[in-house]
Amino acid sequence: MTDLRELYQEVILDHYKNPRNFGDLAEATHRAVGDNPLCGDNIIVSVRIDGDRVSEVQFTGSGCAISTASASLMTESVTGKTLNDCEMAFRDFHELVTSEQGHAALGKLAVFAGVREFPSRVKCATLAWHTLRAALAGAKKVTTE
């Protein structure tokens, strides 16, 4: 189990230090701002939708390692997915970090399963996801409070 935790920590640190899809998406069709006032994490998620599919998603902002890594892995996991698939991924990820349920379909996102042991970190892990969901719904802003 220690080896698995070390691997998970490596994945999180890699995505924190080298976030994927970090930057502003000038051609975004949807955009939302997410804020976690308790810890100071903030994020902007920009999405380009083509038809019923996320063709591109990027994020900017600042946050802790969990928040940034979650945003990075989220962008990788939802690119190319349908809007319905994104909603299902949101629900699966939220369940992963708040309950004992595992989701094999989440792939690399499973590294966040241990977050549920630290309730104050759940908001860090889910901030990007809530912001993506808000953007796709046409909302401009979301907060974890």
PAPATOR-745876 format. One record per residue: residue number from 0; residue in one letter; chain; x, y, z negated of N, C-alpha, C in turn. Coordinates in Angstrom, 3 decimals. Last residue first. Example, Ala and Ser with C-alpha at 12.3 -4.5 7.8 and 13.67 -1.06 7.14 Angstrom:
<rs>
[r 1,'s','A',[12.850,-2.250,-7.080],[13.670,-1.060,-7.140],[12.900,0.030,-7.870]]
[r 0,'a','A',[13.190,-5.690,-7.800],[12.300,-4.500,-7.800],[13.200,-3.300,-7.800]]
</rs>
This chain:
<rs>
[r 144,'e','A',[-18.332,27.672,0.998],[-19.077,28.010,-0.224],[-20.553,28.046,0.054]]
[r 143,'t','A',[-17.088,27.398,3.343],[-17.232,26.178,2.553],[-17.979,26.452,1.260]]
[r 142,'t','A',[-18.638,29.078,6.097],[-17.823,29.099,4.894],[-18.068,27.808,4.116]]
[r 141,'v','A',[-18.645,30.201,9.453],[-19.037,29.213,8.462],[-18.098,29.348,7.266]]
[r 140,'k','A',[-19.778,32.012,12.321],[-18.989,31.926,11.094],[-19.545,30.855,10.186]]
[r 139,'k','A',[-21.348,31.855,14.550],[-20.074,32.568,14.666],[-19.167,32.386,13.454]]
[r 138,'a','A',[-23.129,29.203,16.126],[-22.893,30.059,14.963],[-21.519,30.700,15.100]]
[r 137,'g','A',[-23.456,27.366,18.126],[-23.629,28.765,18.467],[-23.477,29.709,17.297]]
[r 136,'a','A',[-22.832,24.789,17.685],[-24.228,25.156,17.428],[-24.502,26.623,17.766]]
[r 135,'l','A',[-20.127,24.785,18.087],[-20.961,24.045,19.044],[-22.440,24.383,18.892]]
[r 134,'a','A',[-19.352,26.244,15.802],[-19.107,26.765,17.150],[-20.014,26.098,18.169]]
[r 133,'a','A',[-20.082,24.442,13.769],[-20.708,25.760,13.851],[-20.548,26.345,15.254]]
[r 132,'r','A',[-18.335,22.330,14.348],[-19.784,22.099,14.381],[-20.533,23.429,14.509]]
[r 131,'l','A',[-15.897,23.624,13.861],[-16.213,23.087,15.189],[-17.722,22.921,15.340]]
[r 130,'t','A',[-16.228,24.093,11.123],[-16.077,25.222,12.040],[-16.366,24.786,13.474]]
[r 129,'h','A',[-16.306,21.556,10.079],[-17.481,22.409,9.904],[-17.432,23.588,10.884]]
[r 128,'w','A',[-13.672,20.834,10.841],[-14.833,20.096,11.345],[-16.118,20.907,11.221]]
[r 127,'a','A',[-12.084,22.549,9.354],[-12.034,22.604,10.825],[-13.254,21.929,11.433]]
[r 126,'l','A',[-12.845,21.686,6.690],[-13.048,23.048,7.172],[-13.063,23.128,8.699]]
[r 125,'t','A',[-12.245,19.195,5.643],[-13.444,19.316,6.480],[-13.652,20.712,7.069]]
[r 124,'a','A',[-9.949,19.452,4.106],[-9.968,18.477,5.197],[-11.132,18.694,6.149]]
[r 123,'c','A',[-10.769,21.338,2.224],[-9.621,21.617,3.101],[-9.677,20.714,4.337]]
[r 122,'k','A',[-12.798,19.996,0.937],[-13.134,21.203,1.690],[-12.000,21.596,2.632]]
[r 121,'v','A',[-11.302,18.004,-0.311],[-12.278,17.627,0.712],[-12.636,18.837,1.568]]
[r 120,'r','A',[-9.811,18.899,-2.418],[-9.161,18.879,-1.101],[-10.124,18.503,0.027]]
[r 119,'s','A',[-11.303,18.554,-4.665],[-11.016,19.938,-4.275],[-10.380,20.008,-2.887]]
[r 118,'p','A',[-11.334,15.708,-4.949],[-12.514,16.444,-4.469],[-12.237,17.879,-4.029]]
[r 117,'f','A',[-9.375,13.384,-4.289],[-9.102,14.748,-4.739],[-10.221,15.660,-4.227]]
[r 116,'e','A',[-10.135,11.078,-3.130],[-9.654,10.969,-4.509],[-9.387,12.343,-5.128]]
[r 115,'r','A',[-10.601,11.760,-0.516],[-11.772,11.625,-1.395],[-11.381,11.484,-2.867]]
[r 114,'v','A',[-8.171,11.575,0.737],[-8.609,12.892,0.280],[-9.773,12.781,-0.686]]
[r 113,'g','A',[-7.711,9.081,1.809],[-7.279,9.325,0.437],[-7.720,10.664,-0.123]]
[r 112,'a','A',[-8.476,9.365,4.490],[-9.322,8.598,3.576],[-8.972,8.881,2.114]]
[r 111,'f','A',[-6.901,10.533,6.414],[-7.536,11.415,5.434],[-8.416,10.691,4.438]]
[r 110,'v','A',[-6.128,8.661,8.210],[-5.107,9.125,7.259],[-5.705,10.016,6.173]]
[r 109,'a','A',[-8.104,8.304,10.038],[-8.187,7.496,8.819],[-7.149,7.924,7.783]]
[r 108,'l','A',[-7.457,9.559,12.340],[-8.136,10.356,11.325],[-8.285,9.603,10.003]]
[r 107,'k','A',[-6.530,7.638,14.096],[-5.563,8.365,13.270],[-6.204,9.177,12.153]]
[r 106,'g','A',[-9.680,6.114,14.178],[-8.272,6.026,14.545],[-7.367,6.742,13.565]]
[r 105,'l','A',[-12.405,5.999,13.897],[-11.766,7.293,13.719],[-10.267,7.270,14.014]]
[r 104,'a','A',[-13.357,3.447,13.977],[-13.446,4.223,15.210],[-12.737,5.571,15.096]]
[r 103,'a','A',[-13.284,2.554,11.383],[-12.208,2.144,12.273],[-12.194,2.982,13.538]]
[r 102,'h','A',[-14.056,4.005,8.615],[-14.516,4.095,9.991],[-13.347,3.788,10.910]]
[r 101,'g','A',[-15.256,3.194,5.360],[-14.175,3.357,6.323],[-14.752,3.383,7.716]]
[r 100,'q','A',[-16.748,4.506,2.468],[-16.922,3.929,3.799],[-15.693,4.202,4.657]]
[r 99,'e','A',[-16.688,5.761,0.083],[-15.811,4.599,0.226],[-15.899,3.954,1.608]]
[r 98,'s','A',[-16.799,9.316,0.771],[-17.330,8.052,0.261],[-16.311,6.936,0.476]]
[r 97,'t','A',[-15.641,11.558,1.863],[-16.511,11.744,0.696],[-17.054,10.446,0.119]]
[r 96,'v','A',[-14.171,11.056,4.101],[-13.514,11.813,3.033],[-14.376,12.008,1.798]]
[r 95,'l','A',[-15.999,9.562,5.686],[-14.680,9.013,5.357],[-14.067,9.722,4.145]]
[r 94,'e','A',[-18.088,11.368,6.087],[-18.317,10.179,5.260],[-16.997,9.561,4.811]]
[r 93,'h','A',[-16.774,13.130,7.802],[-17.287,13.612,6.517],[-17.523,12.438,5.566]]
[r 92,'f','A',[-16.303,11.418,9.968],[-15.180,11.997,9.231],[-15.635,12.464,7.853]]
[r 91,'d','A',[-18.951,10.830,10.764],[-18.048,9.748,10.357],[-16.885,10.287,9.528]]
[r 90,'r','A',[-19.858,13.428,11.435],[-20.517,12.648,10.379],[-19.608,11.535,9.862]]
[r 89,'f','A',[-18.059,14.084,13.525],[-18.174,14.923,12.333],[-18.758,14.117,11.175]]
[r 88,'a','A',[-18.680,12.052,15.337],[-17.333,12.089,14.756],[-17.329,12.947,13.499]]
[r 87,'m','A',[-21.290,12.822,16.009],[-21.068,11.528,15.347],[-19.696,11.492,14.691]]
[r 86,'e','A',[-20.689,15.248,17.262],[-21.541,15.240,16.067],[-21.357,13.932,15.293]]
[r 85,'c','A',[-19.186,14.291,19.418],[-18.577,15.205,18.438],[-19.374,15.233,17.148]]
[r 84,'d','A',[-21.105,12.824,20.801],[-19.949,12.126,20.229],[-19.262,12.991,19.174]]
[r 83,'n','A',[-22.724,14.972,21.633],[-23.268,13.964,20.725],[-22.136,13.183,20.045]]
[r 82,'l','A',[-20.977,16.205,23.404],[-21.423,16.931,22.216],[-22.007,15.972,21.182]]
[r 81,'t','A',[-18.385,13.889,24.412],[-19.660,14.565,24.596],[-20.010,15.302,23.308]]
[r 80,'k','A',[-14.798,14.431,24.619],[-16.003,13.795,24.070],[-17.262,14.592,24.427]]
[r 79,'g','A',[-12.591,15.854,25.359],[-13.128,14.889,26.309],[-14.407,14.209,25.860]]
[r 78,'t','A',[-11.483,16.199,22.093],[-11.284,16.609,23.486],[-11.732,15.488,24.414]]
[r 77,'v','A',[-11.579,15.099,19.566],[-12.841,15.479,20.213],[-12.689,15.922,21.659]]
[r 76,'s','A',[-8.950,14.468,18.726],[-9.977,13.421,18.736],[-11.241,13.815,19.492]]
[r 75,'e','A',[-7.436,16.789,18.853],[-7.062,15.639,19.683],[-8.213,14.650,19.812]]
[r 74,'t','A',[-8.758,18.315,16.955],[-8.723,18.769,18.345],[-8.355,17.622,19.284]]
[r 73,'m','A',[-8.257,16.773,14.639],[-9.617,16.938,15.141],[-9.605,17.342,16.607]]
[r 72,'l','A',[-5.536,17.120,14.258],[-6.038,15.792,14.617],[-7.466,15.856,15.160]]
[r 71,'s','A',[-5.615,19.900,13.603],[-4.806,19.379,14.703],[-5.321,18.026,15.181]]
[r 70,'a','A',[-7.260,19.961,11.345],[-7.630,20.707,12.550],[-6.889,20.166,13.766]]
[r 69,'s','A',[-5.717,18.387,9.605],[-7.062,17.961,9.964],[-7.517,18.660,11.243]]
[r 68,'a','A',[-3.442,19.967,9.342],[-3.331,18.637,9.953],[-4.699,18.132,10.396]]
[r 67,'t','A',[-4.582,22.203,8.037],[-3.949,22.341,9.350],[-3.852,21.004,10.059]]
[r 66,'s','A',[-5.547,21.045,5.618],[-6.417,21.807,6.506],[-5.851,21.879,7.923]]
[r 65,'i','A',[-3.210,19.894,4.517],[-4.397,19.068,4.803],[-5.293,19.775,5.811]]
[r 64,'a','A',[-1.489,22.121,4.217],[-1.112,20.993,5.073],[-2.324,20.156,5.463]]
[r 63,'c','A',[-3.506,25.161,4.283],[-2.615,24.186,3.660],[-2.325,23.048,4.633]]
[r 62,'g','A',[-3.603,27.735,6.805],[-4.149,26.883,5.763],[-3.095,25.948,5.218]]
[r 61,'s','A',[-4.666,29.957,9.338],[-3.663,29.520,8.374],[-4.342,28.685,7.294]]
[r 60,'g','A',[-5.203,30.139,12.909],[-5.492,30.427,11.518],[-4.374,29.953,10.625]]
[r 59,'t','A',[-6.673,28.406,15.676],[-5.678,29.298,15.096],[-6.068,29.504,13.646]]
[r 58,'f','A',[-7.251,25.760,18.021],[-7.513,26.451,16.763],[-6.365,27.381,16.436]]
[r 57,'q','A',[-9.066,24.390,20.833],[-7.858,24.860,20.178],[-8.242,25.552,18.875]]
[r 56,'v','A',[-10.234,22.209,23.303],[-10.470,22.813,21.988],[-9.120,23.182,21.389]]
[r 55,'e','A',[-11.894,21.293,26.310],[-10.695,21.766,25.624],[-11.096,22.377,24.292]]
[r 54,'s','A',[-14.211,20.063,26.980],[-13.081,19.904,27.897],[-11.780,20.374,27.261]]
[r 53,'v','A',[-16.727,18.384,25.696],[-15.684,19.293,25.224],[-14.485,19.074,26.151]]
[r 52,'r','A',[-19.671,18.080,27.731],[-18.398,17.577,27.236],[-17.483,18.691,26.749]]
[r 51,'d','A',[-21.811,18.610,29.282],[-22.095,18.108,27.935],[-20.820,17.617,27.255]]
[r 50,'g','A',[-20.449,21.169,31.030],[-21.603,20.278,31.017],[-21.942,19.895,29.598]]
[r 49,'d','A',[-17.793,21.933,29.243],[-18.148,21.754,30.645],[-19.264,20.725,30.684]]
[r 48,'i','A',[-16.727,24.137,26.806],[-17.669,23.073,27.129],[-17.906,23.092,28.633]]
[r 47,'r','A',[-14.072,24.950,24.868],[-14.623,25.112,26.208],[-15.460,23.883,26.505]]
[r 46,'v','A',[-13.653,26.522,21.723],[-14.012,25.328,22.490],[-14.459,25.740,23.893]]
[r 45,'s','A',[-11.868,27.408,18.866],[-12.323,27.835,20.185],[-12.509,26.596,21.051]]
[r 44,'v','A',[-11.892,28.188,15.533],[-11.952,27.078,16.483],[-12.578,27.603,17.770]]
[r 43,'i','A',[-9.966,29.609,13.126],[-10.831,29.946,14.257],[-10.744,28.768,15.211]]
[r 42,'i','A',[-9.695,29.571,9.593],[-9.462,28.962,10.891],[-10.427,29.546,11.910]]
[r 41,'n','A',[-8.230,29.606,6.353],[-9.131,30.192,7.343],[-8.721,29.690,8.715]]
[r 40,'d','A',[-7.815,29.053,2.905],[-7.724,28.519,4.259],[-8.695,29.267,5.160]]
[r 39,'g','A',[-8.163,29.893,0.285],[-7.606,30.839,1.236],[-7.422,30.305,2.645]]
[r 38,'c','A',[-9.444,28.448,-1.636],[-8.008,28.214,-1.478],[-7.368,29.139,-0.457]]
[r 37,'l','A',[-12.022,29.572,-1.729],[-11.397,29.066,-2.959],[-9.894,28.887,-2.815]]
[r 36,'p','A',[-12.903,30.243,0.848],[-12.452,31.297,-0.054],[-11.773,30.803,-1.329]]
[r 35,'n','A',[-12.450,29.121,3.767],[-12.548,28.451,2.481],[-12.023,29.432,1.440]]
[r 34,'d','A',[-13.959,29.656,6.884],[-13.271,30.233,5.737],[-13.514,29.377,4.501]]
[r 33,'g','A',[-13.983,29.846,10.427],[-14.234,29.096,9.205],[-13.382,29.635,8.079]]
[r 32,'v','A',[-15.516,31.088,13.295],[-14.531,31.346,12.248],[-14.944,30.548,11.024]]
[r 31,'a','A',[-15.957,29.882,16.650],[-16.444,30.174,15.297],[-15.265,30.361,14.359]]
[r 30,'r','A',[-17.019,29.696,20.033],[-15.972,30.045,19.060],[-16.625,30.306,17.714]]
[r 29,'h','A',[-17.361,28.660,23.392],[-17.885,28.653,22.023],[-16.717,28.943,21.069]]
[r 28,'t','A',[-15.916,28.857,25.633],[-17.352,29.112,25.781],[-18.023,29.196,24.417]]
[r 27,'a','A',[-12.659,30.123,26.242],[-13.615,29.451,25.351],[-15.052,29.842,25.683]]
[r 26,'e','A',[-10.396,30.948,27.567],[-11.583,30.582,28.357],[-12.648,29.878,27.519]]
[r 25,'a','A',[-8.409,31.266,25.621],[-8.993,32.451,26.259],[-10.284,32.133,27.000]]
[r 24,'l','A',[-7.800,29.956,22.740],[-8.310,29.449,24.016],[-9.071,30.595,24.684]]
[r 23,'d','A',[-4.932,30.378,20.825],[-6.229,30.911,21.215],[-6.595,30.387,22.594]]
[r 22,'g','A',[-3.483,27.595,19.009],[-3.443,28.794,19.838],[-4.849,29.230,20.190]]
[r 21,'f','A',[-2.704,24.261,18.956],[-2.710,25.486,18.157],[-2.568,26.673,19.101]]
[r 20,'n','A',[-2.595,21.623,19.846],[-3.681,22.500,20.306],[-3.822,23.754,19.443]]
[r 19,'r','A',[-1.043,20.303,16.937],[-1.415,20.174,18.335],[-2.570,21.113,18.626]]
[r 18,'p','A',[1.465,21.447,14.713],[0.050,21.285,15.039],[-0.185,21.235,16.550]]
[r 17,'n','A',[3.846,20.545,13.159],[3.770,20.644,14.621],[2.319,20.486,15.067]]
[r 16,'k','A',[3.341,20.479,10.433],[4.533,21.182,10.915],[4.498,21.431,12.419]]
[r 15,'y','A',[0.937,19.003,10.403],[1.031,20.298,9.721],[2.193,21.109,10.292]]
[r 14,'h','A',[1.540,16.684,11.739],[0.515,17.554,12.315],[0.466,18.920,11.634]]
[r 13,'d','A',[3.511,15.713,9.945],[3.840,15.964,11.350],[2.833,16.924,11.977]]
[r 12,'l','A',[2.044,15.384,7.581],[3.122,16.369,7.638],[3.511,16.704,9.076]]
[r 11,'i','A',[0.291,13.322,8.411],[-0.234,14.618,7.975],[0.850,15.689,8.054]]
[r 10,'v','A',[2.151,11.287,8.960],[1.244,11.764,10.010],[0.715,13.146,9.641]]
[r 9,'e','A',[3.334,10.977,6.424],[4.145,11.372,7.571],[3.278,11.936,8.689]]
[r 8,'q','A',[1.172,10.072,4.910],[1.784,11.352,4.576],[2.631,11.866,5.735]]
[r 7,'y','A',[0.786,7.595,6.168],[-0.264,8.603,6.211],[0.304,9.986,5.918]]
[r 6,'l','A',[3.182,6.349,5.430],[2.870,6.556,6.841],[1.812,7.648,6.987]]
[r 5,'e','A',[2.818,6.276,2.665],[3.942,7.030,3.226],[3.717,7.326,4.705]]
[r 4,'r','A',[0.620,4.568,2.526],[0.488,5.954,2.055],[1.606,6.824,2.613]]
[r 3,'l','A',[1.827,2.243,3.504],[0.712,2.832,4.221],[0.515,4.289,3.810]]
[r 2,'d','A',[3.713,1.723,1.518],[4.158,1.981,2.882],[3.068,2.667,3.692]]
[r 1,'t','A',[2.012,1.224,-0.650],[2.900,2.381,-0.687],[3.377,2.733,0.711]]
[r 0,'m','A',[0.817,-1.198,0.000],[0.000,0.000,0.000],[0.859,1.261,0.000]]
</rs>
